[in-house]
Amino acid sequence: MPIIEYALLFLAAATPWLEIALVIPLGILRGLSPFWVMITGFAGNLLTVFLLVVLFQKVKEYMARRKEKSEGEKEGKRQTRARNIWNKYGLPGLSLLGPILIGTHIAAFIALTLGADKTRVLIWQVISIALWTLAFGYAAVFGVDFLLNA
């Protein structure tokens, strides 16, 4: 049942840490339509990033309460990497490199935490997710085609 597979693909793309980098190639390798895999993956990933940006203040308050409970912890590896990208490349760099280095959700959250405007974060995340969706989709299609015809 393809509709169930696309629904699962949507949910997987919406799940932080699975990301489109994993979901799109797997969907295409599974034999699903590359066009619909890319559309579904894009929509799933963007939905949760959009919700994160819109609900940022609530998420920030939740994370602050959570951090109070675990005060002794240092900044994580992903946060350190994101901060270095932010300092070097700014919002465009963090958004464009996020899907392959730290994840789109973490990139959006860190950009907002560092004071970026919600609208600009959302615009750069849409651009980034769209570009990476195309890149992962085309790489999966042509990579599989190359391997089958080699």
N, C-alpha and C positions, 0 to 999 in steps of 0.2 A: 504494500500500500504506500505509494509515493507521498500521499498527503501527510501520513504519520512521520515518514522520514524527513520531510521538509519541516514539520513542526518540531521534531527533535533537533534538527539542524538550527532552527531559529533559537530554541532554548539554549543549545550549546553555545551559539555565538553570543547570546546575551549573558552567559555566565562569565564572570571575571576569571582570568587566568587561562581559560580555554582559548578565547580570542579567535579572530578570523584566520590567523596564521595557521591554526591547526584545523579548524572546522571546514574551511573552504576546500583545501586539498583533499581532506577525507571524504567530503560529500561528492566531489568530482571523481575520486578514485572508486567510490561506491557505485558509480554509474549513473548518478543523477544528472539532470540537465545543468551544464555549467552556468548558463544564464540565470536559472532560478536558484541555483546554489549561491551565486554571488549576490543576487537581490536579497535572498532570505538571510544570508550571513550578514550583509550590510545592515539590513533592517534590525536584526536581533542585536547586533553589537551597538548600533546607534541608539536604540531604544533605551538601553540601560545607561549609556553615557548621558543621554538627554535627561533621564530621570535624576541622575547624579548631579548634573549641573543645576537643574531646577530645584532640587531638594538639598542643595549643598549645605545650607545653614543647619538644617536638621542633622545631616550626616556629620558635619563638623562638631556639633554639640555632642553627638553620640560618641565620636572618636575621642573627644576631650575627656568625657566621663570614663571611657574605657582606658585611656592612657593614665588617668589618675590612679586606677587600680594597679597598674603595672609601671610604677614610676622609675624603677631602676633600669629599664631597658634602654639600649642605645638605638640610634637611628638604624633602620634596616638597610640591607644592601640595595634594594630597589629604590628606597627613598634617597639614599646617597647618590646613586646613579642618576636619578631624576633631577636632583638638585644640581649636580655637575652639568647635566645637559641644559638645564634652565639658565645657569650662569653663563654658559658658553653660547647657546643658540637662542635663548628666549622662548616665547610661546610657540612660534612656528616650529622650531627645532624639537621641542618637547613633544608637541602634537604629532609631528611627522615621524619621529624616531620611537615614539611610545609603543606602537603595536609590536615592534620587534624586540625592544629592549626591556620594557617594564610593563607593558599592557596599556590599553587605551583608558581603562577606568582609573588606574593609578595615575596616569599622565594627566587626565582631566582633574582629578582630585588635587594633585600636587600643584597644578597651575592655579587652581582656585585658592588653595591654601597660601600660595605665594603672592596673592593679591591680583591676579588677572581678572579682567572683566568677564562676566558670565557669557555675554553675547560673543565676544572674541574667542573665548575658549570653545564655545559650541561651533562657531564657524570653522575654526582650525581643526576641530575634531571631525566634523563632517568631511572636510577636504582630505584629511589624513585617512580616515576609514574608507572613503571612496577610492583613493589612490591605491591603498594597500589591498583592498578588495579586488581591484582590477589586476594588480601585480600578482597576488596569490592565485587568482583564478586563471589568468593566462599562463602562469608558470606551471600550474597543475595540468592544464589542458595540453600545453605544448610539451611539457616534460613527459607526460604519459604517452603522448603521440610519438615523441622521439624515442622513448624506450621500446615501444611496441614495433616501431619501424626500423630499429637499429639492427 
